[in-house]
Amino acid sequence: MIGKLANQKESLMAFRNMDFRKFIFSKFLVTLALQIQFVVVSWQVYEITKDPLSLGLLGLSEAIPAIGLALYGGFVADRNDRRRVLAVVMLLQVLCSVAFLLITRHCESAGAHYCTALPFYTVQVFIGLLRGFFSPAQFSLMTQVVPRSAYANSSAWNSTFWHIAVVLGSSAGGLLLGYLGKTVTYGVVIVLGLGALIQMVRISPRPVERMEVQESISVAIRKGLGFVFSNQVILGAMTLDLIAVLFGGAIALLPVFASDVLMVGEKGFGLLRAAPFTGSVLMALYLTKHPPLRNAGKRLMICVSGFSLCMIAFALSKNFFLSLFILALSGAFDNVSVVIRSTILQFLTPDQMRGRVSSVSTMFISSSNEIGAFESGFAAKLLGLIPSVLFGGGVALASVFAIGTWMPKLRKLQLGHEVDANP
């Protein structure tokens, strides 16, 4: 009984801090809002264009600005109160939702023939610019509001709430759109966004340490890049995940597998889409009690290898239930690597550089989902569906062996309180 209570306290370590509770609730609400919004925007753009390529371009219109502005966003996060940066970004995101609402009302009043996709792309580009500031600031603030002993626990809970918000947002977006219509759904998104903003403002001010010598933007950004590329552990972890997402993911091709390979239609596609997130959430909950600190480097490589093998197995599977299991397993492997990578950044990055290092992570990983989806579609068209996934999984698997050989410090990494800041 005492052991169970101790484990429960250990799994909720990050929640002992009131500001972390406010932070995680705020991030949950904003993620939920953006997921619902993207479902509606995607539907509207396809409704206008009738072109599947327009959906890929919609993702790129957000990813490219986010990548382009990420380094500057990291600089801003390292020079300002991250809570204040996030509050401004969330306010502007709410205004973007208001813009989508006004565009939708104009389209409904003017008629479909007078409505184009250009205004939706324009607002989505602005959301991508905001994302360039949001990603570095939110990671840096999360690390500020928890003690060092709770880094791994906070990363696991952060991943758990993010995955739950993605699953709920994707599902709720379609239901709200179908039953309440576009304008009401945008109204829900605005309310959720305002709720996220209120929670963020309630967090205690967390000023960053002032630098004695004021650096120019270019010098500060170069220092951030230099820190990442000179740190074998951080660079290796980011590279592993980047290659796995770019080449190893088959998620963007699930509609084709559901329709043409497994023959399960729309309902089966919905289950396939939910399977990786289900595996991720279950693994994230497990990691809140069992943080992957010991042999973290080896575990990271094992999990990226496992994810890559799952993609290869999924491409070869012709059984729907086996495919569901494989995708759920891939989500579990992926979540372990996400938590380890996040914990690595928390432990090994000086506070005054967290924003810039997180911005490099954004460029490596956070926006690679959209670019990876584009790559998957292009490879499938060039090589064929099954061969493209097999090839991508093989590239991701080979990268594990290559990085494990060239970056032995990552392979030997142990995470804990005594970890060296400059491995």
VENBELPE-V833510 format. One record per residue. N is the residue number from 1. RES is the residue in one letter. PHI is phi as a letter, one per 30 degrees, with the letter a starting at -180 (NA if undefined). Layout:
# VENBELPE-V833510
n->[N N]
res->[RES RES]
phi->[PHI PHI]
This chain:
# VENBELPE-V833510
n->[1 2 3 4 5 6 7 8 9 10 11 12 13 14 15 16 17 18 19 20 21 22 23 24 25 26 27 28 29 30 31 32 33 34 35 36 37 38 39 40 41 42 43 44 45 46 47 48 49 50 51 52 53 54 55 56 57 58 59 60 61 62 63 64 65 66 67 68 69 70 71 72 73 74 75 76 77 78 79 80 81 82 83 84 85 86 87 88 89 90 91 92 93 94 95 96 97 98 99 100 101 102 103 104 105 106 107 108 109 110 111 112 113 114 115 116 117 118 119 120 121 122 123 124 125 126 127 128 129 130 131 132 133 134 135 136 137 138 139 140 141 142 143 144 145 146 147 148 149 150 151 152 153 154 155 156 157 158 159 160 161 162 163 164 165 166 167 168 169 170 171 172 173 174 175 176 177 178 179 180 181 182 183 184 185 186 187 188 189 190 191 192 193 194 195 196 197 198 199 200 201 202 203 204 205 206 207 208 209 210 211 212 213 214 215 216 217 218 219 220 221 222 223 224 225 226 227 228 229 230 231 232 233 234 235 236 237 238 239 240 241 242 243 244 245 246 247 248 249 250 251 252 253 254 255 256 257 258 259 260 261 262 263 264 265 266 267 268 269 270 271 272 273 274 275 276 277 278 279 280 281 282 283 284 285 286 287 288 289 290 291 292 293 294 295 296 297 298 299 300 301 302 303 304 305 306 307 308 309 310 311 312 313 314 315 316 317 318 319 320 321 322 323 324 325 326 327 328 329 330 331 332 333 334 335 336 337 338 339 340 341 342 343 344 345 346 347 348 349 350 351 352 353 354 355 356 357 358 359 360 361 362 363 364 365 366 367 368 369 370 371 372 373 374 375 376 377 378 379 380 381 382 383 384 385 386 387 388 389 390 391 392 393 394 395 396 397 398 399 400 401 402 403 404 405 406 407 408 409 410 411 412 413 414 415 416 417 418 419 420 421 422 423]
res->[M I G K L A N Q K E S L M A F R N M D F R K F I F S K F L V T L A L Q I Q F V V V S W Q V Y E I T K D P L S L G L L G L S E A I P A I G L A L Y G G F V A D R N D R R R V L A V V M L L Q V L C S V A F L L I T R H C E S A G A H Y C T A L P F Y T V Q V F I G L L R G F F S P A Q F S L M T Q V V P R S A Y A N S S A W N S T F W H I A V V L G S S A G G L L L G Y L G K T V T Y G V V I V L G L G A L I Q M V R I S P R P V E R M E V Q E S I S V A I R K G L G F V F S N Q V I L G A M T L D L I A V L F G G A I A L L P V F A S D V L M V G E K G F G L L R A A P F T G S V L M A L Y L T K H P P L R N A G K R L M I C V S G F S L C M I A F A L S K N F F L S L F I L A L S G A F D N V S V V I R S T I L Q F L T P D Q M R G R V S S V S T M F I S S S N E I G A F E S G F A A K L L G L I P S V L F G G G V A L A S V F A I G T W M P K L R K L Q L G H E V D A N P]
phi->[NA d d d d d d d d d d c e d d d c e d d d d d d d d d e d d d e d d d e d d d d d e d d d d d d c h b e d d d d d d d d d c d d d d d d c d d d d d d d d d c b d d d d e d d d d d d d d d d d d d d d d d d d d d d d d d j d d c c c d e d d d d d d d d d d d d d d c d e d d d d d d e d d d b d e d c e d d d d d d d d d d d d d d d d d d d d d e d d d d d c c j d d d d d d d d d d d d d d d d d d d d d d d e b d c d d d d c d c d e d d d d d d d d d d d d c c e d d d d d d d e d e d d d d c c d c d d c e e d d d d c c c h c i d d d d d d d d d e d d d d d d d d d d d d d c b d d c d h d d d d e d d d d d d d d d d d d d d d d d c c d d d d d d d d d d d d d e d d d d d d d d d d e d d d c c d e d b d d d d d d d d d d d b e c d d d d d d d d d d d d d d d c j e d e d d d d d d d d d d d d d d d d d d d b d d d d c d c c l d c d d d b d]
